[in-house]
Amino acid sequence: MLQTELPFDPPKSAMKNLPYRGRLSDLLKGELDFHGQKGGTAVHAWHAFPARFPPQLPGVFINELTQPGDIVLDPMMGSCTTLLEAVISGRRAVGTDIDPLSLGLAQAKLNTADIAKAEVSGHELIEKVKYRLSNGKDALGKILKKRFDAKTKTFADYWFAHDTQFELIALINEIENLEDKSLRAFFTLVFSAIIITKSGGVSLARDLAHTRPHRVAEKIPGSAITEFRKRLRRNLRHLTCRPYTGSLVVGANSQRLPLKEDSVDLIVTSPPYASNAIDYMRAHKFSLVWLGHSVSSLGRLRRKYIGGETISDAEMMPLPEYSENIVSRLTALDQKKGRVLHRYYSEMSRTLSEMHRVLRPGRAAILVVGTSVIRGMNIEIRTCLKEIGEHQGFEHVHTGIRRLDRNRRMMPARWNSNNTGIEARMHEEYVVGFLKPGR
Ligand SMILES: C[S@@+](CC[C@H](N)C(=O)[O-])C[C@H]1O[C@@H](n2cnc3c(N)ncnc32)[C@H](O)[C@@H]1O
């Protein structure tokens, strides 16, 4: 082998000798694109999720800035990329989110079921479903009728073909009857993954994963049973028998973290975009209605997502100067949007304040944010969140820039349309690195 072909990995080892702040700064200034690199365990891709991290992103910070046994937090965990990377490398992981789908994914991904059991049980489940579809359709019809309230039924009838509804109710009913909790979580994830896909899965929607669904009358969805079997086979390949230990997932709002102060060693997180640019609930309700949630309850929950557009009951916070100025400029253009932005920066102020409270002194918080344009105005998220973070007591160390891999990342659909200057910035992401002073 030629000398130049030898594996070469000096930054990692050299970095371990640097003081903590220097390591953090070097990481933020280093390569953060990760294009063309393999993205950790395939478990990350078990289910589509908009604006998911490449696993290497939390991975590098976890590996360089923590030790085995340390506690890593993601207060807006989404598809739980940070948590999974943390537990795989022997750290303890804590995650919160308010999205029921996110909490379900965490249950399935972090408490892996036994592969042998899952294989047998999956096969039995599909056979039972097939039997019930050919021999017990009347009974299934009754279960389906009882499943939804009137509003949710209207939603289901609009977005799912009649035959698909029977297949889905048969599947979810069998899954719910399983006694083993981790198998139930695993199969529920598989069930949801056949609905929420880029192409709208077994629903009549397109562009679901972009969270901008539209109904396509001529779409003939594949059989839900066939899709379930395919997805099950694929996900089973990556199911490990090793249950990950040391993770805690809580359905909680990032603005009120149920954690003690100074209790966490590292935070890696990415908040939603402002002004509902990615509307999680709009896509997630396609599977959540099948998991027992009503359209009305999901509508109420949607108002609580950071970046939401309802302002009637929003609790506004005073903002530091630059952010206040951005909000005023947008308000002059569009009063309603100005208030929506004020709500977003207020929610992020409370979240950053909580992140600061629970982090141990001398430790890092990494916030990954994109670019947002409202009414043609760049609302300077990275600069404002840096300022708000400092206002809450953090020291800003550096903001790294990463170029998004357009082929891999699911962005809001309209951002993929043309290539103007602002479009180019839409495909960048900023990795804002904070340190909690005091040690
Ligand atoms: C950009 S996504 C996170 C994606 C994640 N980094 C991943 O790799 O999958 C933002 C997440 O914030 C969550 N979120 C929105 N409002 C929240 C709140 N008030 N408290 C906690 N999480 C919230 C959303 O449900 C969503 O899962």
The ligand as an SDF file (V2000), in Angstrom:
LIG
                    3D

 27 29  0  0  0  0  0  0  0  0999 V2000
  -35.8850   20.1200   13.4650 C   0  0  0  0  0  0  0  0  0  0  0  0
  -36.8210   18.9490   14.3660 S   0  0  0  0  0  0  0  0  0  0  0  0
  -35.5890   18.0200   15.1890 C   0  0  0  0  0  0  0  0  0  0  0  0
  -34.9760   17.0090   14.2740 C   0  0  0  0  0  0  0  0  0  0  0  0
  -33.9230   16.1670   14.9840 C   0  0  0  0  0  0  0  0  0  0  0  0
  -32.6930   16.9190   15.1720 N   0  0  0  0  0  0  0  0  0  0  0  0
  -33.6530   14.8950   14.2150 C   0  0  0  0  0  0  0  0  0  0  0  0
  -32.5040   14.6200   13.8830 O   0  0  0  0  0  0  0  0  0  0  0  0
  -34.6260   14.1760   13.9150 O   0  0  0  0  0  0  0  0  0  0  0  0
  -37.5250   19.9240   15.6360 C   0  0  0  0  0  0  0  0  0  0  0  0
  -38.3490   19.1620   16.6610 C   0  0  0  0  0  0  0  0  0  0  0  0
  -38.7880   20.1100   17.6290 O   0  0  0  0  0  0  0  0  0  0  0  0
  -39.9940   19.6080   18.1710 C   0  0  0  0  0  0  0  0  0  0  0  0
  -40.6880   20.6430   18.9200 N   0  0  0  0  0  0  0  0  0  0  0  0
  -41.4670   21.6530   18.4790 C   0  0  0  0  0  0  0  0  0  0  0  0
  -41.9210   22.3790   19.5040 N   0  0  0  0  0  0  0  0  0  0  0  0
  -41.4260   21.8240   20.6410 C   0  0  0  0  0  0  0  0  0  0  0  0
  -41.5410   22.1380   22.0170 C   0  0  0  0  0  0  0  0  0  0  0  0
  -42.2660   23.1650   22.4320 N   0  0  0  0  0  0  0  0  0  0  0  0
  -40.8860   21.3490   22.9110 N   0  0  0  0  0  0  0  0  0  0  0  0
  -40.1430   20.2950   22.5020 C   0  0  0  0  0  0  0  0  0  0  0  0
  -40.0060   19.9510   21.1920 N   0  0  0  0  0  0  0  0  0  0  0  0
  -40.6390   20.7100   20.2770 C   0  0  0  0  0  0  0  0  0  0  0  0
  -40.7440   19.1280   16.9280 C   0  0  0  0  0  0  0  0  0  0  0  0
  -41.7600   18.2280   17.3020 O   0  0  0  0  0  0  0  0  0  0  0  0
  -39.6160   18.4640   16.1410 C   0  0  0  0  0  0  0  0  0  0  0  0
  -39.5650   17.1050   16.4290 O   0  0  0  0  0  0  0  0  0  0  0  0
  1  2  1  0
  2  3  1  0
  2 10  1  0
  3  4  1  0
  4  5  1  0
  5  6  1  0
  5  7  1  0
  7  8  2  0
  7  9  1  0
 10 11  1  0
 11 12  1  0
 11 26  1  0
 12 13  1  0
 13 14  1  0
 13 24  1  0
 14 15  1  0
 14 23  1  0
 15 16  2  0
 16 17  1  0
 17 18  1  0
 17 23  2  0
 18 19  1  0
 18 20  2  0
 20 21  1  0
 21 22  2  0
 22 23  1  0
 24 25  1  0
 24 26  1  0
 26 27  1  0
M  CHG  2   2   1   9  -1
M  END
$$$$
